[in-house]
């Protein structure tokens, strides 16, 4: 269930960037702007390696510490973990 949500966000992100909507400003200190980064898989060659490492590290921390699936939850996909609880 969690990976389905991530997949939906990935598709939406691709649709938005393919439509030409970009963040303002620079993606790195050398001045590469977000508009210089292409949409889709081609963006991996333009994003600096340290930026990709930060993304993977952040997602890994979320997977291992914050977004734990609680066994015995009330329903499938019950990710409440005490940090943020909306119900």
Rosetta constraint file for C-alpha pairs under 8 A:
AtomPair CA 1 CA 5 HARMONIC 6.59 0.50
AtomPair CA 1 CA 76 HARMONIC 7.80 0.50
AtomPair CA 1 CA 77 HARMONIC 6.01 0.50
AtomPair CA 2 CA 6 HARMONIC 6.51 0.50
AtomPair CA 2 CA 77 HARMONIC 6.86 0.50
AtomPair CA 3 CA 7 HARMONIC 6.09 0.50
AtomPair CA 4 CA 8 HARMONIC 6.26 0.50
AtomPair CA 5 CA 9 HARMONIC 6.34 0.50
AtomPair CA 6 CA 10 HARMONIC 6.18 0.50
AtomPair CA 7 CA 11 HARMONIC 6.27 0.50
AtomPair CA 8 CA 12 HARMONIC 6.23 0.50
AtomPair CA 9 CA 13 HARMONIC 6.05 0.50
AtomPair CA 10 CA 14 HARMONIC 6.23 0.50
AtomPair CA 11 CA 15 HARMONIC 6.23 0.50
AtomPair CA 12 CA 16 HARMONIC 6.18 0.50
AtomPair CA 13 CA 17 HARMONIC 6.21 0.50
AtomPair CA 14 CA 18 HARMONIC 5.88 0.50
AtomPair CA 14 CA 39 HARMONIC 6.61 0.50
AtomPair CA 14 CA 40 HARMONIC 6.14 0.50
AtomPair CA 15 CA 19 HARMONIC 6.14 0.50
AtomPair CA 16 CA 20 HARMONIC 6.77 0.50
AtomPair CA 16 CA 21 HARMONIC 5.80 0.50
AtomPair CA 17 CA 21 HARMONIC 5.26 0.50
AtomPair CA 17 CA 22 HARMONIC 6.30 0.50
AtomPair CA 17 CA 39 HARMONIC 5.57 0.50
AtomPair CA 18 CA 39 HARMONIC 5.49 0.50
AtomPair CA 18 CA 40 HARMONIC 7.66 0.50
AtomPair CA 22 CA 34 HARMONIC 6.12 0.50
AtomPair CA 22 CA 35 HARMONIC 6.10 0.50
AtomPair CA 23 CA 34 HARMONIC 6.07 0.50
AtomPair CA 23 CA 35 HARMONIC 7.73 0.50
AtomPair CA 24 CA 33 HARMONIC 7.53 0.50
AtomPair CA 24 CA 34 HARMONIC 6.65 0.50
AtomPair CA 24 CA 35 HARMONIC 7.97 0.50
AtomPair CA 25 CA 33 HARMONIC 5.73 0.50
AtomPair CA 25 CA 34 HARMONIC 6.56 0.50
AtomPair CA 26 CA 31 HARMONIC 5.41 0.50
AtomPair CA 26 CA 32 HARMONIC 5.35 0.50
AtomPair CA 26 CA 33 HARMONIC 4.02 0.50
AtomPair CA 26 CA 34 HARMONIC 5.91 0.50
AtomPair CA 27 CA 31 HARMONIC 7.09 0.50
AtomPair CA 27 CA 32 HARMONIC 5.71 0.50
AtomPair CA 27 CA 33 HARMONIC 5.51 0.50
AtomPair CA 27 CA 34 HARMONIC 5.75 0.50
AtomPair CA 27 CA 47 HARMONIC 7.79 0.50
AtomPair CA 28 CA 32 HARMONIC 5.91 0.50
AtomPair CA 28 CA 33 HARMONIC 7.68 0.50
AtomPair CA 28 CA 48 HARMONIC 7.62 0.50
AtomPair CA 32 CA 36 HARMONIC 6.60 0.50
AtomPair CA 33 CA 37 HARMONIC 7.28 0.50
AtomPair CA 37 CA 43 HARMONIC 5.60 0.50
AtomPair CA 37 CA 46 HARMONIC 6.00 0.50
AtomPair CA 37 CA 47 HARMONIC 7.40 0.50
AtomPair CA 38 CA 42 HARMONIC 6.03 0.50
AtomPair CA 38 CA 43 HARMONIC 5.12 0.50
AtomPair CA 38 CA 46 HARMONIC 7.86 0.50
AtomPair CA 39 CA 43 HARMONIC 5.84 0.50
AtomPair CA 42 CA 46 HARMONIC 7.40 0.50
AtomPair CA 43 CA 47 HARMONIC 6.29 0.50
AtomPair CA 47 CA 51 HARMONIC 6.44 0.50
AtomPair CA 47 CA 52 HARMONIC 6.85 0.50
AtomPair CA 48 CA 52 HARMONIC 6.58 0.50
AtomPair CA 49 CA 53 HARMONIC 6.17 0.50
AtomPair CA 50 CA 54 HARMONIC 6.19 0.50
AtomPair CA 51 CA 55 HARMONIC 6.35 0.50
AtomPair CA 52 CA 56 HARMONIC 6.28 0.50
AtomPair CA 53 CA 57 HARMONIC 6.01 0.50
AtomPair CA 54 CA 58 HARMONIC 6.02 0.50
AtomPair CA 55 CA 59 HARMONIC 6.19 0.50
AtomPair CA 56 CA 60 HARMONIC 5.97 0.50
AtomPair CA 57 CA 61 HARMONIC 6.18 0.50
AtomPair CA 58 CA 62 HARMONIC 6.29 0.50
AtomPair CA 59 CA 63 HARMONIC 6.13 0.50
AtomPair CA 60 CA 64 HARMONIC 6.13 0.50
AtomPair CA 61 CA 65 HARMONIC 5.82 0.50
AtomPair CA 61 CA 66 HARMONIC 7.29 0.50
AtomPair CA 62 CA 66 HARMONIC 4.92 0.50
AtomPair CA 62 CA 67 HARMONIC 5.76 0.50
AtomPair CA 63 CA 67 HARMONIC 5.26 0.50
AtomPair CA 63 CA 68 HARMONIC 6.68 0.50
AtomPair CA 64 CA 68 HARMONIC 6.69 0.50
AtomPair CA 66 CA 81 HARMONIC 7.20 0.50
AtomPair CA 66 CA 83 HARMONIC 7.88 0.50
AtomPair CA 67 CA 79 HARMONIC 6.24 0.50
AtomPair CA 67 CA 81 HARMONIC 7.53 0.50
AtomPair CA 68 CA 79 HARMONIC 6.29 0.50
AtomPair CA 68 CA 81 HARMONIC 7.17 0.50
AtomPair CA 69 CA 77 HARMONIC 7.10 0.50
AtomPair CA 69 CA 78 HARMONIC 6.68 0.50
AtomPair CA 69 CA 79 HARMONIC 5.21 0.50
AtomPair CA 69 CA 80 HARMONIC 7.98 0.50
AtomPair CA 70 CA 78 HARMONIC 6.72 0.50
AtomPair CA 70 CA 79 HARMONIC 6.22 0.50
AtomPair CA 70 CA 80 HARMONIC 7.39 0.50
AtomPair CA 70 CA 81 HARMONIC 7.38 0.50
AtomPair CA 73 CA 78 HARMONIC 5.65 0.50
AtomPair CA 73 CA 79 HARMONIC 8.00 0.50
AtomPair CA 74 CA 78 HARMONIC 6.48 0.50
AtomPair CA 80 CA 84 HARMONIC 6.90 0.50
AtomPair CA 80 CA 85 HARMONIC 5.82 0.50
AtomPair CA 81 CA 85 HARMONIC 7.37 0.50
